[in-house]
């Protein structure tokens, strides 16, 4: 196995779709965080906690989709 520098992604359409989906997940996470903040402002701590948790999980999914796709598509397949 040799170490090689990361290559630019070969499938721009797949990368664009994955980043679009990731951004959609991040948008949903932002909306959930906004709802959690409004709940906290209205003394609804249960609402804030649960929507904050949903926002955290959606943000992790969005970032994971973008980073995972980038790593998968830019990785050299000569190692196999």
Biotite code that builds the C-alpha atoms (Angstrom):
import biotite.structure as struc

atoms = struc.array([
    struc.Atom([0.000, 0.000, 0.000], chain_id="A", res_id=1, res_name="UNK", atom_name="CA", element="C"),
    struc.Atom([1.382, 3.378, -0.927], chain_id="A", res_id=2, res_name="UNK", atom_name="CA", element="C"),
    struc.Atom([0.289, 6.726, 0.348], chain_id="A", res_id=3, res_name="UNK", atom_name="CA", element="C"),
    struc.Atom([-1.066, 8.970, -2.363], chain_id="A", res_id=4, res_name="UNK", atom_name="CA", element="C"),
    struc.Atom([-2.433, 12.451, -2.323], chain_id="A", res_id=5, res_name="UNK", atom_name="CA", element="C"),
    struc.Atom([-6.224, 12.808, -2.452], chain_id="A", res_id=6, res_name="UNK", atom_name="CA", element="C"),
    struc.Atom([-7.633, 13.059, -5.940], chain_id="A", res_id=7, res_name="UNK", atom_name="CA", element="C"),
    struc.Atom([-10.374, 15.462, -7.003], chain_id="A", res_id=8, res_name="UNK", atom_name="CA", element="C"),
    struc.Atom([-13.789, 13.796, -7.190], chain_id="A", res_id=9, res_name="UNK", atom_name="CA", element="C"),
    struc.Atom([-14.519, 12.029, -10.453], chain_id="A", res_id=10, res_name="UNK", atom_name="CA", element="C"),
    struc.Atom([-18.293, 12.081, -10.259], chain_id="A", res_id=11, res_name="UNK", atom_name="CA", element="C"),
    struc.Atom([-19.348, 15.700, -9.919], chain_id="A", res_id=12, res_name="UNK", atom_name="CA", element="C"),
    struc.Atom([-23.059, 14.873, -10.236], chain_id="A", res_id=13, res_name="UNK", atom_name="CA", element="C"),
    struc.Atom([-22.921, 12.406, -7.341], chain_id="A", res_id=14, res_name="UNK", atom_name="CA", element="C"),
    struc.Atom([-21.007, 14.914, -5.259], chain_id="A", res_id=15, res_name="UNK", atom_name="CA", element="C"),
    struc.Atom([-23.544, 17.635, -6.075], chain_id="A", res_id=16, res_name="UNK", atom_name="CA", element="C"),
    struc.Atom([-26.485, 15.427, -5.125], chain_id="A", res_id=17, res_name="UNK", atom_name="CA", element="C"),
    struc.Atom([-24.832, 14.372, -1.869], chain_id="A", res_id=18, res_name="UNK", atom_name="CA", element="C"),
    struc.Atom([-24.005, 17.960, -0.934], chain_id="A", res_id=19, res_name="UNK", atom_name="CA", element="C"),
    struc.Atom([-27.565, 18.992, -1.794], chain_id="A", res_id=20, res_name="UNK", atom_name="CA", element="C"),
    struc.Atom([-28.958, 16.287, 0.476], chain_id="A", res_id=21, res_name="UNK", atom_name="CA", element="C"),
    struc.Atom([-26.477, 17.236, 3.185], chain_id="A", res_id=22, res_name="UNK", atom_name="CA", element="C"),
    struc.Atom([-27.513, 20.876, 2.953], chain_id="A", res_id=23, res_name="UNK", atom_name="CA", element="C"),
    struc.Atom([-31.161, 19.841, 3.180], chain_id="A", res_id=24, res_name="UNK", atom_name="CA", element="C"),
    struc.Atom([-30.396, 17.912, 6.395], chain_id="A", res_id=25, res_name="UNK", atom_name="CA", element="C"),
    struc.Atom([-28.533, 20.959, 7.746], chain_id="A", res_id=26, res_name="UNK", atom_name="CA", element="C"),
    struc.Atom([-31.491, 23.197, 6.890], chain_id="A", res_id=27, res_name="UNK", atom_name="CA", element="C"),
    struc.Atom([-33.811, 20.865, 8.800], chain_id="A", res_id=28, res_name="UNK", atom_name="CA", element="C"),
    struc.Atom([-31.335, 20.903, 11.705], chain_id="A", res_id=29, res_name="UNK", atom_name="CA", element="C"),
    struc.Atom([-31.354, 24.709, 11.716], chain_id="A", res_id=30, res_name="UNK", atom_name="CA", element="C"),
    struc.Atom([-35.163, 24.763, 11.775], chain_id="A", res_id=31, res_name="UNK", atom_name="CA", element="C"),
    struc.Atom([-35.205, 22.313, 14.687], chain_id="A", res_id=32, res_name="UNK", atom_name="CA", element="C"),
    struc.Atom([-32.631, 24.387, 16.567], chain_id="A", res_id=33, res_name="UNK", atom_name="CA", element="C"),
    struc.Atom([-34.751, 27.493, 15.954], chain_id="A", res_id=34, res_name="UNK", atom_name="CA", element="C"),
    struc.Atom([-37.796, 25.680, 17.339], chain_id="A", res_id=35, res_name="UNK", atom_name="CA", element="C"),
    struc.Atom([-35.759, 24.551, 20.345], chain_id="A", res_id=36, res_name="UNK", atom_name="CA", element="C"),
    struc.Atom([-34.639, 28.119, 21.005], chain_id="A", res_id=37, res_name="UNK", atom_name="CA", element="C"),
    struc.Atom([-38.221, 29.362, 20.784], chain_id="A", res_id=38, res_name="UNK", atom_name="CA", element="C"),
    struc.Atom([-39.314, 26.622, 23.171], chain_id="A", res_id=39, res_name="UNK", atom_name="CA", element="C"),
    struc.Atom([-36.587, 27.579, 25.621], chain_id="A", res_id=40, res_name="UNK", atom_name="CA", element="C"),
    struc.Atom([-37.644, 31.222, 25.385], chain_id="A", res_id=41, res_name="UNK", atom_name="CA", element="C"),
    struc.Atom([-41.220, 30.229, 26.222], chain_id="A", res_id=42, res_name="UNK", atom_name="CA", element="C"),
    struc.Atom([-40.163, 28.243, 29.313], chain_id="A", res_id=43, res_name="UNK", atom_name="CA", element="C"),
    struc.Atom([-40.809, 24.912, 27.525], chain_id="A", res_id=44, res_name="UNK", atom_name="CA", element="C"),
    struc.Atom([-37.638, 23.133, 28.570], chain_id="A", res_id=45, res_name="UNK", atom_name="CA", element="C"),
    struc.Atom([-38.872, 19.707, 27.471], chain_id="A", res_id=46, res_name="UNK", atom_name="CA", element="C"),
    struc.Atom([-39.579, 21.111, 23.997], chain_id="A", res_id=47, res_name="UNK", atom_name="CA", element="C"),
    struc.Atom([-36.151, 22.751, 23.867], chain_id="A", res_id=48, res_name="UNK", atom_name="CA", element="C"),
    struc.Atom([-34.340, 19.604, 24.974], chain_id="A", res_id=49, res_name="UNK", atom_name="CA", element="C"),
    struc.Atom([-36.029, 17.262, 22.509], chain_id="A", res_id=50, res_name="UNK", atom_name="CA", element="C"),
    struc.Atom([-35.898, 19.582, 19.485], chain_id="A", res_id=51, res_name="UNK", atom_name="CA", element="C"),
    struc.Atom([-32.296, 20.412, 20.360], chain_id="A", res_id=52, res_name="UNK", atom_name="CA", element="C"),
    struc.Atom([-31.493, 16.697, 20.319], chain_id="A", res_id=53, res_name="UNK", atom_name="CA", element="C"),
    struc.Atom([-33.235, 16.277, 16.961], chain_id="A", res_id=54, res_name="UNK", atom_name="CA", element="C"),
    struc.Atom([-31.264, 19.266, 15.614], chain_id="A", res_id=55, res_name="UNK", atom_name="CA", element="C"),
    struc.Atom([-28.007, 17.725, 16.790], chain_id="A", res_id=56, res_name="UNK", atom_name="CA", element="C"),
    struc.Atom([-28.764, 14.383, 15.130], chain_id="A", res_id=57, res_name="UNK", atom_name="CA", element="C"),
    struc.Atom([-29.860, 16.018, 11.866], chain_id="A", res_id=58, res_name="UNK", atom_name="CA", element="C"),
    struc.Atom([-26.720, 18.158, 11.799], chain_id="A", res_id=59, res_name="UNK", atom_name="CA", element="C"),
    struc.Atom([-24.566, 15.063, 12.319], chain_id="A", res_id=60, res_name="UNK", atom_name="CA", element="C"),
    struc.Atom([-26.389, 13.312, 9.464], chain_id="A", res_id=61, res_name="UNK", atom_name="CA", element="C"),
    struc.Atom([-25.941, 16.275, 7.113], chain_id="A", res_id=62, res_name="UNK", atom_name="CA", element="C"),
    struc.Atom([-22.256, 16.688, 7.866], chain_id="A", res_id=63, res_name="UNK", atom_name="CA", element="C"),
    struc.Atom([-21.745, 12.941, 7.648], chain_id="A", res_id=64, res_name="UNK", atom_name="CA", element="C"),
    struc.Atom([-23.419, 12.794, 4.236], chain_id="A", res_id=65, res_name="UNK", atom_name="CA", element="C"),
    struc.Atom([-21.216, 15.539, 2.834], chain_id="A", res_id=66, res_name="UNK", atom_name="CA", element="C"),
    struc.Atom([-17.922, 14.421, 4.374], chain_id="A", res_id=67, res_name="UNK", atom_name="CA", element="C"),
    struc.Atom([-18.538, 10.741, 3.698], chain_id="A", res_id=68, res_name="UNK", atom_name="CA", element="C"),
    struc.Atom([-19.377, 11.313, 0.063], chain_id="A", res_id=69, res_name="UNK", atom_name="CA", element="C"),
    struc.Atom([-16.391, 13.604, -0.412], chain_id="A", res_id=70, res_name="UNK", atom_name="CA", element="C"),
    struc.Atom([-14.031, 11.030, 1.124], chain_id="A", res_id=71, res_name="UNK", atom_name="CA", element="C"),
    struc.Atom([-15.567, 8.188, -0.873], chain_id="A", res_id=72, res_name="UNK", atom_name="CA", element="C"),
    struc.Atom([-15.378, 9.986, -4.212], chain_id="A", res_id=73, res_name="UNK", atom_name="CA", element="C"),
    struc.Atom([-11.948, 11.571, -3.759], chain_id="A", res_id=74, res_name="UNK", atom_name="CA", element="C"),
    struc.Atom([-10.222, 8.435, -2.429], chain_id="A", res_id=75, res_name="UNK", atom_name="CA", element="C"),
    struc.Atom([-7.789, 6.604, -4.669], chain_id="A", res_id=76, res_name="UNK", atom_name="CA", element="C"),
    struc.Atom([-8.979, 3.076, -5.419], chain_id="A", res_id=77, res_name="UNK", atom_name="CA", element="C"),
    struc.Atom([-5.487, 1.735, -6.204], chain_id="A", res_id=78, res_name="UNK", atom_name="CA", element="C"),
    struc.Atom([-5.176, 0.409, -2.639], chain_id="A", res_id=79, res_name="UNK", atom_name="CA", element="C"),
    struc.Atom([-7.333, -2.673, -3.216], chain_id="A", res_id=80, res_name="UNK", atom_name="CA", element="C"),
])
